[in-house]
Amino acid sequence: MIARAGADIVLLDNMTPELVSEAVSLLSENGLRDNIIIEVSGGITEENLAAYAALPIDRISMGALTHSVTNTDFSLDIIKEG
């Protein structure tokens, strides 16, 4: 197990909230939860964010914040007077 090897952070990637919960439970049962930071990533959207936020994890990485955003085109024109 990575946590036993001395990892500071464990990334749980592309896992459902249910699987994340199971993984956290396993870490707790083995006395490893308090020694590591748990981060989740992959497939997290605005729609399912609350389900992940309710879990006993430390960090959530959400790529949808950058790769799925709709951009707005705007400009600033500076006109020299005189």
C-alpha positions as CSV (number, residue, x, y, z in Angstrom):
1,M,0.0,0.0,0.0
2,I,1.4,3.4,-1.0
3,A,0.5,5.0,2.3
4,R,2.6,2.4,4.2
5,A,5.6,3.2,1.9
6,G,5.6,6.7,3.3
7,A,3.6,8.7,0.8
8,D,2.5,12.1,2.0
9,I,-0.4,12.4,-0.5
10,V,-2.6,9.7,-2.1
11,L,-4.4,10.7,-5.3
12,L,-7.6,8.7,-5.9
13,D,-8.3,9.3,-9.6
14,N,-11.4,8.5,-11.6
15,M,-13.2,6.9,-8.7
16,T,-16.9,7.2,-7.8
17,P,-17.7,8.7,-4.4
18,E,-18.6,5.2,-3.2
19,L,-15.2,3.9,-4.2
20,V,-13.4,6.9,-2.6
21,S,-15.4,6.2,0.6
22,E,-14.2,2.6,0.6
23,A,-10.6,3.6,0.0
24,V,-10.7,6.1,2.9
25,S,-12.3,3.4,5.1
26,L,-9.5,1.0,4.3
27,L,-6.9,3.6,5.1
28,S,-8.6,4.3,8.4
29,E,-8.9,0.6,9.3
30,N,-5.2,0.2,8.7
31,G,-4.3,3.2,10.8
32,L,-3.0,5.2,7.9
33,R,-5.6,7.9,7.3
34,D,-4.2,10.4,9.8
35,N,-0.7,10.3,8.2
36,I,-1.6,11.3,4.6
37,I,-3.4,13.8,2.5
38,I,-6.1,12.4,0.3
39,E,-6.9,14.1,-3.0
40,V,-9.6,13.1,-5.5
41,S,-9.6,13.9,-9.2
42,G,-11.0,12.8,-12.5
43,G,-14.6,13.0,-13.6
44,I,-15.6,15.6,-11.0
45,T,-18.1,18.1,-12.3
46,E,-20.4,20.8,-10.9
47,E,-23.1,18.2,-10.7
48,N,-21.3,15.7,-8.6
49,L,-19.0,18.0,-6.6
50,A,-21.2,18.0,-3.5
51,A,-21.0,14.1,-3.3
52,Y,-17.2,14.3,-3.2
53,A,-17.1,17.3,-0.9
54,A,-19.1,15.4,1.7
55,L,-16.4,12.7,1.9
56,P,-13.6,12.8,4.5
57,I,-11.0,13.8,2.0
58,D,-8.5,16.8,2.0
59,R,-8.4,18.0,-1.6
60,I,-10.5,18.0,-4.7
61,S,-9.0,18.7,-8.1
62,M,-11.5,19.6,-10.8
63,G,-10.3,19.9,-14.3
64,A,-13.7,21.0,-15.5
65,L,-12.9,24.4,-14.1
66,T,-10.6,25.0,-16.9
67,H,-11.2,22.6,-19.8
68,S,-15.0,22.8,-19.9
69,V,-15.4,26.5,-19.4
70,T,-17.1,28.7,-21.9
71,N,-15.0,31.7,-22.7
72,T,-16.1,35.3,-23.0
73,D,-14.5,37.5,-25.6
74,F,-14.0,41.1,-24.5
75,S,-11.5,43.8,-25.3
76,L,-10.3,47.1,-23.9
77,D,-9.6,49.9,-26.3
78,I,-7.4,52.7,-25.2
79,I,-7.8,56.0,-27.1
80,K,-5.2,58.6,-26.8
81,E,-6.8,62.1,-26.4
82,G,-5.5,65.1,-28.2
